């Protein structure tokens, strides 16, 4: 499977299902505890898969610094979305608003990597932005 689209669809399906389970679990556990267990178990699974499929390495100082920064950003972002799942009447609303990250990523890719989207990509971004605006207006 070397097709990024197929892998992205698989990921989208998985990440579309996960919030449903998380909201259910959060009925009896605080979001930060759910998050700690969730990522601890994911980390164990990934360590096992990594050790079975590749040589484990230790990141150099630059990569370790970037991993630390990314980890802090991920923890803050994930904690925010976990609370959003708990508070929302429908977990689809926070996920839909979270899709705005596509717009942010695209803009930052243009600024940092000089990677410009084509017309279809720009159309998709505009539609996502419109969808997020419409979704955030829902009550």
HELIX and SHEET records of a PDB file:
HELIX    1   1 UNK A    4  UNK A   25  1                                  22    
HELIX    2   2 UNK A   31  UNK A   53  1                                  23    
HELIX    3   3 UNK A   61  UNK A   87  1                                  27    
HELIX    4   4 UNK A   91  UNK A   98  1                                   8    
HELIX    5   5 UNK A  101  UNK A  113  1                                  13    
HELIX    6   6 UNK A  119  UNK A  136  1                                  18    
END                                                                             
